[in-house]
Each structure stands twice: as C-alpha cells, then as structure tokens.
C-alpha cells in the first residue's frame, strides 16, 4: 500500500477493505517502471506512511503491525496545522509525507515554530534509516503555505528520480524540480498552478493561471506554449504515450472537455460540454478518462461522473448524485468516491464499478483537516498520493468514522 496521511488525536488512520472491515493482511505488490531504461526494475511496495498526533512520521504495514518511527526530533507539544489552528509558540513537526513510486524515498515538509513564527522546509528521507536531506527552505518573507494546511505540494516522477514540488516564493507560487543534486526552476506565477508528469518521466504538462504549457527535462528551455486553459479548472491530462492532451477549459460555446496534440500544432477538439464544477482523471490503464462535473448552474459540487474513451467518445454515466471527489483503483476496474449521506449530515465513501451498476457504501466519516485539503484538490493529489492499496482491495484515509443517529433541531452527527 502506498499512501500518505496526517492524523491528530481526534482522528484515526482508517484502513478498509471493500467490505467495510478493518484489514487483517495485505499482499505484496510488484510493479515495473514505464521507462525503457528502467524496464528491468522490480519494486515491492507494502507500507503506509503517516504523521502521528505528535508530529512524527511513521510507516506501518497495512494490517497495522510493524510500526516504524522515522523521525524523533519533534518537540513536545508539537500539534496543529499552519494557520489552521493555534500552534505552540515553539515547536517542530512534519506534514505531508510523500512516497517515491519505488518506495525508496519519502519527501516531507518540516515546520519549525519559533516565537510563534513558522519556518518551513522540504526534506527527503530514507524510509529504512530515517536519514534526512534538506532540499529546500522557504524564505522568511514568503508565505509558509500554498493552500490551507499545505506548506508544499510534492509529486515524484514515475521513475522516482525527480521530485517536482510547488512552494511559495518571492515570485509567487513556484514549481521546482529536484534532481541531479539541485533544484531547477520550471515555472513561477501567482497561480493557480497544477501539473502532471509524463509517464516516461521526461516532461511536465503545466497549467499556470490561464496557460497550458509543456516543459521537458532538463528544464533549461522555455516551456512550450500550448494555448489557453481556463483558470477555474485544475489539472490537465496526458496520454500514456505522451501524444494527446485532454483538459477542461472554456470557449465561446461555454465550458467543455477538450483534446489536442502535445505539440500544440492542431486546434483543440471539443469532446463534450461540461458544467462549471468539473475535474478529470485518467484511468491507470490509460483507456478511460473519468470526468466529474455539474449538470446545472450555478453548482459548486459535482453531481455526475462520466467515463470517456481515450479517443474522446462518451462511454457511460456511472453516477448522478452529489460528490466531492473520486479516485481510480490501480487495476482500473473501480472508482472510490466521496459522496454525501441522504440527509447531508456527513461525507461517505462509496465504490462504483466502471461497468456500471449501483454503487456500494463503505463508511461515513469526518476527514482530518489535511485529508480535507487533499479532497479539495483531489485531481492533483490523485497523481501523487494514492488512497488505494496496490491490489485494489483496500483504501486508506485519515478521519473519524461516524455512526449517525437521528437528529432533532439541528443536532450534529455523533
């Protein structure tokens, strides 16, 4: 299992099978790199990483055993999240640990509070020894966060050789690439800023404010301008072979799902009209593109989830109900999504098959603050932080499972 979470004393690390029971075991998972030069590399991944209530980083097996603490320099009383709640005047904690795909390294943000002022840095850790390497320090005159409860956003290349991350810099939101022992500036802007690695780890597809661009290793040349993309949408998509781009934007006819080549030589093709609240994620197999959007305006939530083929044909409408986010299973056969209970009192995990049929309910829950941030930008985090076990039988998240009771006069769920 390959997931990252932060939990506080009020929340628990929850691992569920798709039959709503705590898991008792987890099989090893083997995967191979998509890069030709790494085609012989076989990797075994079977660990969950999380931040405990004391601010330290831990890894555990999926059955909850074999817990290992990777950090031990957290100061007593180090709890809280940046700007999310009151912090101790002097404290140190870690947040947002992020696995490299091959499981050999972790990236994490470190927050040091001195006299009430935060100092933020980015580290890479060895999950076996806990050895840390500092790769980036935020300057004091810049914001310590890029979004609520998020100091940095980290996303490893598929071959695990490069770490792309977004930090707040003097120029604005800045995308860096850590590799070759140094950081290379890929792009700076005031935001929004979203991106996706190509499957061969050789380039980035970047959405910066109202522009869609492509940037290639070693990121010394100016990015290729691929045209306009509306800033109200987030992460664009790149096909497995790197030749086709799919993204959400707006033209004279309204909001739509568009497809074009990766070189920007053709005009974008409108695949389907969509609602304003929309996001897309490609299946891990590359054959299907899931699009969540809203059928009516104004609407701040998705209320349907559709599948399109890799060439743009609409395949099926999977669900028509309000949903907050969704995540593909690694085998491409299921989608886990966060919906709402019938009375709207709580969030609820549900699973739907890509072949259609009625979804089944997993658990009602209240997310931790960091996990809520992940759900709010899920189409970006789905690329870097998996909630699924590699065998597609379990999900992991940070939050409080809820047992709802009948309420009167606005009582809260228990």
Secondary structure, 3 states (H helix, E strand, C coil): CEEEEECCCCCEEEEEECCCCECCCCCCEEEECCCHHHCCCEEEECEEEEECCCCCEEEECCCCCCCEECCCCCCCCCCCCCCCCCCCCCEEEEEEEEECCCCCCEEEEEEEEECCEEEEEEEEECCCCCCEEEEEECCCCCCCCCECCECCEEEECCCCCCEEEEEEECCEEEEEEEECCEEEEEEEECCCEEEEECCCCCEEEEEECCEEEEEECCCCCCCEEEEECCCCCCCCEECCCCCEEEEEEEECCEEEEEEEECCCCCCCEEEEECCCCCEEEECCCCCEEEEEECCCCCCCCECEEEEEECCCCEEEEEECCCEEEEEECCCCCEEEEEEECCCCCCEEEEEEECCCCCCEEEEEEEECHHHHHHHHCHHHHCCCCCCECCCCCEEEEEEEECCCCCCCCCCCCC
